[in-house]
Amino acid sequence: SRLFSQCSGFCLVVCVSVPCFLSVCLVSPDNHVFRGETVTLRCDIQGEGDTGWTNSWYKNNYSIYPYNTYNPYMISSVTQYYSGTYTCSGYRGRDSQSSEISNAVTLTVSGELGL
Ligand SMILES: *[C@@H]1O[C@H](CO)[C@@H](O)[C@H](O)[C@H]1NC(C)=O
C-alpha cells in the first residue's frame, strides 16, 4: 500500500504510478518501487505555484546525468540503476537566488511488478 507523508520548505515529492501533486508523497512505507513503474519527481516550494525556479536534481548528492531541469521529472520505467537518495534545489534567475536543498527521498528499486 501507499503512504502519504508531508514535507515542508523546498519540497521534493515522489509519486509512483500516479500524477504528482504538491506536498503529497506517494511511496510505499519503505520507499520501495518496482522495476518498470513510472516514478515522477516534483520539486516546489510548498504552497507556492510556479515562482520562476529552475530546478536541479541530485542522486546521492551528485547532479543527475544527463543533466536536466524538468519539473516534474518523470522516469517512465525505473530500473535498479535508479535506486538512491534524491534531492532537488532551485535557482531563480531574476534575483539570483539559490534555494535550500530539499528533503531527501530514498528509493529502492527492485523486483518486477506482478512477479
Ligand atoms: C549527502 O549530503 C548530506 C548533507 O551533507 C549528507 O548528510 C548525506 O550523508 C550525503 N549523502 C550521500 C549519499 O553522500
The ligand as an SDF file (V2000), in Angstrom:
LIG
                    3D

 14 14  0  0  0  0  0  0  0  0999 V2000
   24.5250   13.9640    1.1260 C   0  0  0  0  0  0  0  0  0  0  0  0
   24.8010   15.1550    1.8420 O   0  0  0  0  0  0  0  0  0  0  0  0
   24.1870   15.1960    3.1230 C   0  0  0  0  0  0  0  0  0  0  0  0
   24.4220   16.5780    3.7210 C   0  0  0  0  0  0  0  0  0  0  0  0
   25.7700   16.9210    3.6520 O   0  0  0  0  0  0  0  0  0  0  0  0
   24.7680   14.0660    3.9800 C   0  0  0  0  0  0  0  0  0  0  0  0
   24.1780   14.0740    5.2500 O   0  0  0  0  0  0  0  0  0  0  0  0
   24.4900   12.7390    3.2820 C   0  0  0  0  0  0  0  0  0  0  0  0
   25.0850   11.6770    4.0120 O   0  0  0  0  0  0  0  0  0  0  0  0
   25.0080   12.7480    1.8600 C   0  0  0  0  0  0  0  0  0  0  0  0
   24.5560   11.5370    1.1790 N   0  0  0  0  0  0  0  0  0  0  0  0
   25.3480   10.7750    0.4340 C   0  0  0  0  0  0  0  0  0  0  0  0
   24.7040    9.5810   -0.2040 C   0  0  0  0  0  0  0  0  0  0  0  0
   26.5290   11.0070    0.2910 O   0  0  0  0  0  0  0  0  0  0  0  0
  1  2  1  0
  1 10  1  0
  2  3  1  0
  3  4  1  0
  3  6  1  0
  4  5  1  0
  6  7  1  0
  6  8  1  0
  8  9  1  0
  8 10  1  0
 10 11  1  0
 11 12  1  0
 12 13  1  0
 12 14  2  0
M  END
$$$$
